[in-house]
């Protein structure tokens, strides 16, 4: 069965520093997609970045990059040069290719300090 | 560009009353549609998804139901609300491919059952 684990309930980072949010996953499928979403206090869910299981290079989108280690089944999100506006909940998610169901981790709350 | 509208933004309903939440998508055809629920401070739980008009798959049946009367309209309903139905409800859409398309969420409905 699919499972997403985010072991950091809360993280603090100084403004302008980089931070890594951890995500491990479990699946028996060889083909799947991994996603990260941001949820500010307003509640909306914002898609940040996607990594396919067969992608050989780590995905990057602006200040976001995904550190994908397939053998370890980890898909950590790296945010570079943190900004105050990055303070939010961050969710790791996965969907098996050929499926419709996206499952989410419990989330990590990130606090950026000035 | 594609947009998703979800309403109402907040709702306070007494136990035993009916519920109807509506979601519409613009700018795309034949989207996959989803209803998720988020308990306070928790991850997202998939309730229903739909790949076409009249096609509904239920993940957590309980006392909720969903309908898709039109291609880009998705409705979440209940005949009699329970206290445990309180939460943040999010509608989402994705392209009708499998695995790689991210979810795009509405702004959510915060439901309080009293």
Interface residues (C-beta under 8 A of the other chain):
Chain A: X31 X32 X33 X35 X37 X42 X43 X44 X45 X46 X47 X50 X52 X91 X93 X95 X96 X97 X98 X99 X100 X101 X102 X103 X104 X105 X106 X107
Chain B: X32 X34 X42 X43 X44 X46 X49 X51 X57 X59 X88 X90 X92 X98 X99 X100 X102 X103 X104 X105 X106 X107 X108 X110
